Amino acid sequence: MNERQIHKFVQRYLEATDCRIVEKSPAHFQVKLSPRADRDLTNRPYYWSFVDRTGAEPETMSMLLVTDKNKYDEADAAAKQKPPVPQKPAAGSAGAAGEAAFGRSFGYLNSTINPSARMAREDLHFGARRLEQLFQSAKLGGSYLCLFQEPEKRTSHPLHSTAYSAWLGVNMKVEFLCDMKREEIHSFGISLATGQCLEQFNDRLLQHKMTPKLPPNVHTAKNAITLNKAASIAEGILERKLRAYDYGWADAAARRLEEELSTIRHYYEPLIEGAEEEHRPLIAEQYERRQDEIRWQYEPRVSVSATNCGIFYLQGIG
């Protein structure tokens, strides 16, 4: 991810979690965290357990999130080079005398206080711990959704009602693993009214405006299949697709695995045989651990996981 993509993601996250953006530029955000974001990002379980027990009004933290370090530091350095213009009280006033006395004691005081100096600064770049926390928080909050399609035209007749049917939408990540790795995302939509399954379901959702609230003059059709049945339909289709793949990569990985095991076998077996009796168990344990590490790295396998899912109500009986 580049700086622009990180900045766009952070803004969407802050808006989605109802954080208050105090100040922003193309390179940073100064924010007052919402309770949800504070729980996910600040690692204060004891404080939030106290709030939950007592019902006290929560005091969330503020943060300075820098999405482009070079650009932000350049702007900050340029701002610091401009000396502030002090407001001088009128000559002869009590304020002028007080300021003169204070200046003799403490020197010049900058009346402009940078609020970011009292905020925790976080430089967000790909691989940064705080950015990874934002990813995990977004993943946790967006794992399950329930949305309704917004009708293109709203009827003026109060008794007219449009039928919507529910779809289970699920995105599944397929990982082809060995000493190399490849990933695929498969998006399925299964109608809970008919059992019909559509691939690339996410592309269909992008064609519609969705809302978390049931639109007026809309009723939902009764489901004919359960969520478990719908999930099994998607799993069956994905399994049939995967069976048709070319797994030459797995055969090549298995050969590399055998070569690596053979290499360490030729090293450790003579070492164990020639070792003193009291040292053999330790060397054998090390040998077993090394074999496990090589199998984990080279052994070919396919992993499938659901990254997120939701119930989507779309117009018509699908």
Secondary structure, 3 states (H helix, E strand, C coil): CCHHHHHHHHHHHHHHCCCEEEEEECCEEEEECCHHHHHHHCCCHHHHHHHHHHCCCCCCCEEEEECCHHHHHHHHHHHHHCCCCCCCCCCCCHHHHHHHHHHHHHCCCCCCCCHHHHCEEEECCCCCHHHHHHHHHHHHHCCEEEEEECCCCCCCCCCCCEEEEEEEEEEEEEEEECCCEEEEEEEEEEECCCCCEEECHHHHHCCCCEECCCCCCEEECCCCCCHHHHHHHHHHHHHHHHHCCCCHHHHHHHHHHHHHHHHHHHHHHHHHHHCCHHHHHHHHHHHHHHHHHHHHHHCCEEEEEEEEEEEEEEEECC
